């Protein structure tokens, strides 16, 4: 598995139980795009959302916007949405996906950090 360095402004979203290997990009999008506790002012600087499972990039989405999460937004999740956000976007262009999909980015995560959100190149 090759290690990659992300050069685009991005937000990394780690998922575990929500990931199913046979999900289509659209199914994965509806599962992972929302209900995140994050800093919306920082997140809005990200161009892409990288979906990570066990240190491997499973999909890349182009982010159009961030909004407060709500139950009526088509998300495949339940529970409390207070202070949580969701992104609206689409599968990234093939050129971006080919560059990153299925690559390892384990080196971006500090051992012991359980936060599912990681900001990259958003200074």
C-alpha positions as CSV (number, residue, x, y, z in Angstrom):
1,X,0.0,0.0,0.0
2,X,1.5,3.3,-1.0
3,X,1.7,6.3,1.3
4,X,0.6,9.6,-0.1
5,X,0.8,13.2,1.0
6,X,-2.3,15.2,0.4
7,X,-1.6,18.5,-1.3
8,X,-5.2,19.9,-1.6
9,X,-7.1,21.7,1.2
10,X,-9.0,18.8,2.8
11,X,-10.7,17.4,5.7
12,X,-10.1,13.8,6.6
13,X,-13.1,11.9,8.0
14,X,-12.3,8.6,9.7
15,X,-15.1,6.0,9.8
16,X,-15.2,2.5,11.2
17,X,-18.5,0.8,11.8
18,X,-20.3,2.8,9.1
19,X,-18.1,1.5,6.4
20,X,-19.2,-1.5,4.3
21,X,-16.8,-2.6,1.5
22,X,-19.5,-3.0,-1.1
23,X,-21.0,0.5,-0.7
24,X,-21.3,2.6,-3.9
25,X,-19.8,6.1,-3.8
26,X,-23.3,7.5,-3.4
27,X,-24.2,5.1,-0.5
28,X,-21.0,6.0,1.2
29,X,-21.6,9.7,0.7
30,X,-25.1,9.5,2.3
31,X,-23.6,7.6,5.2
32,X,-20.6,9.8,5.9
33,X,-21.3,13.4,4.9
34,X,-23.0,14.5,8.1
35,X,-23.3,14.8,11.8
36,X,-19.7,15.8,12.5
37,X,-18.6,17.9,15.4
38,X,-16.1,20.3,13.8
39,X,-15.1,23.9,13.4
40,X,-17.3,25.1,10.5
41,X,-15.1,28.1,9.9
42,X,-12.1,25.8,9.3
43,X,-14.0,23.1,7.5
44,X,-15.4,25.6,4.9
45,X,-11.8,26.1,3.7
46,X,-11.6,22.5,2.6
47,X,-12.1,21.7,-1.0
48,X,-12.3,17.9,-0.5
49,X,-13.5,15.3,2.1
50,X,-11.3,12.2,2.2
51,X,-13.2,9.2,3.7
52,X,-10.7,7.1,5.6
53,X,-11.2,3.5,6.9
54,X,-8.3,1.9,8.8
55,X,-5.8,4.4,7.4
56,X,-6.8,3.9,3.8
57,X,-8.6,6.5,1.6
58,X,-11.9,4.8,0.5
59,X,-13.4,7.8,-1.4
60,X,-12.9,11.5,-2.1
61,X,-15.7,14.0,-2.4
62,X,-15.6,17.6,-3.7
63,X,-17.2,19.7,-1.0
64,X,-19.6,22.4,-2.2
65,X,-20.7,23.6,1.3
66,X,-21.2,22.9,5.0
67,X,-24.5,23.3,6.9
68,X,-25.8,22.5,10.3
69,X,-26.9,18.8,10.3
70,X,-30.5,18.0,10.3
71,X,-32.7,14.9,10.2
72,X,-34.4,15.9,7.0
73,X,-31.3,16.0,4.9
74,X,-31.2,12.4,3.7
75,X,-28.4,11.3,6.1
76,X,-28.4,7.6,7.0
77,X,-27.9,8.5,10.7
78,X,-30.0,9.1,13.8
79,X,-29.5,10.8,17.2
80,X,-28.7,14.3,18.4
81,X,-27.7,16.8,15.7
82,X,-27.0,19.9,18.0
83,X,-23.7,21.5,17.1
84,X,-23.0,19.0,14.3
85,X,-22.4,19.7,10.6
86,X,-22.8,18.0,7.3
87,X,-21.3,18.7,3.9
88,X,-23.0,18.9,0.5
89,X,-20.9,17.7,-2.4
90,X,-20.2,15.1,-5.0
91,X,-17.7,12.4,-5.9
92,X,-14.4,14.2,-6.9
93,X,-13.1,14.3,-10.4
94,X,-11.4,11.1,-11.6
95,X,-8.0,12.8,-11.6
96,X,-8.2,13.5,-7.8
97,X,-9.7,10.0,-7.1
98,X,-6.9,8.2,-9.0
99,X,-4.3,10.2,-7.2
100,X,-5.6,9.3,-3.7
101,X,-8.1,6.4,-3.6
102,X,-6.9,3.3,-1.9
103,X,-3.7,5.0,-0.8
104,X,-2.5,4.9,2.9
105,X,-2.5,8.0,5.0
106,X,-1.8,6.4,8.3
107,X,1.1,8.9,8.8
108,X,-1.5,11.7,9.3
109,X,-2.9,10.3,12.5
110,X,-1.2,10.5,15.9
111,X,-1.5,7.3,17.9
112,X,-4.1,7.7,20.6
113,X,-6.0,10.4,18.8
114,X,-9.6,9.2,18.5
115,X,-11.0,12.4,16.8
116,X,-12.5,11.3,13.5
117,X,-11.8,14.7,11.9
118,X,-8.4,15.9,10.7
119,X,-7.8,19.1,8.8
120,X,-5.1,19.2,6.1
121,X,-3.6,22.2,4.3
122,X,-6.2,24.6,5.7
123,X,-3.9,27.4,7.0
